[in-house]
Amino acid sequence: MPADPNPPAAAQPQLSVRLGVTWLDVVLRVDRIRHDTLVSLVSTWSDPDARDDVIAQLDALAEAVASPREGELDALVEHVEDAAGMDDAEIRIDLHDALRLRAGLDAAVERLARFNPAAAVRPVPLWKMPARSGRGAAA
């Protein structure tokens, strides 16, 4: 028997959406971003000048983690990203995964909105609204 061509989200945890344990939030898991970040970071290791800069920035970040000050960690993380030449933390997903993630989000939104269902009502997309003619409109 062939494998299911549309495995459930649990079969693909590396790109998934699930309800948090308290049912008060959603957990989005995208392992590919972490993978790409680490590959980007270590790809600079072959250039000794870049390696020294990345190490210096990581050392500064390590010191700040020990005693963080307001806004300091974000700035230091950006310095590490710049030194390592990292791209934005984003991935592209195909239609199959987009629909799978939407189904997971829809299920999670239903649970998250259990005490306020009106907050979860989707607005009607403009392309689904009926066309209006100019006739009969008040001036």
C-alpha positions, 0 to 999 in steps of 0.5 A: 500500500503506498504512503499517504500523499497528504500526511497529517501535520504530525507527520511533518513536525519540521513545518507545522502549526499546533496549539500551545499546551495552555490553548492560549497560543499557537506554536509555529515550527519551521525547522528550515529557518534554524537549519538555514541560519546555522548553515549561513553562520558556519559558511563564513568559517572558511574566511579567517577574517569573517570568522574572527568578526563572527566570533567577536560578535558572538562573544559580545552577544554571549556577554549581553545574554549574561546581563541583558539591557533593554534593546541590547540583545536585538542589536547584538543579534543583528551584528551577528547576522551582519557579520555572518551575512545571514539572509532574512529568516524566511522560507517559501512554501508550496500550495500543499503546505500552505493549505496544510498550515492554514488547516492547522491555523483554522483549527487552532483559531477555533480553539483560541476563540472559544471564549470570543467566537466573534473575534475569529470571524474572517472578513469577506475578501473583496474579490468575493463581494458582489459588484456594485453598479453606480445606479441607485446610489445616493449622491 
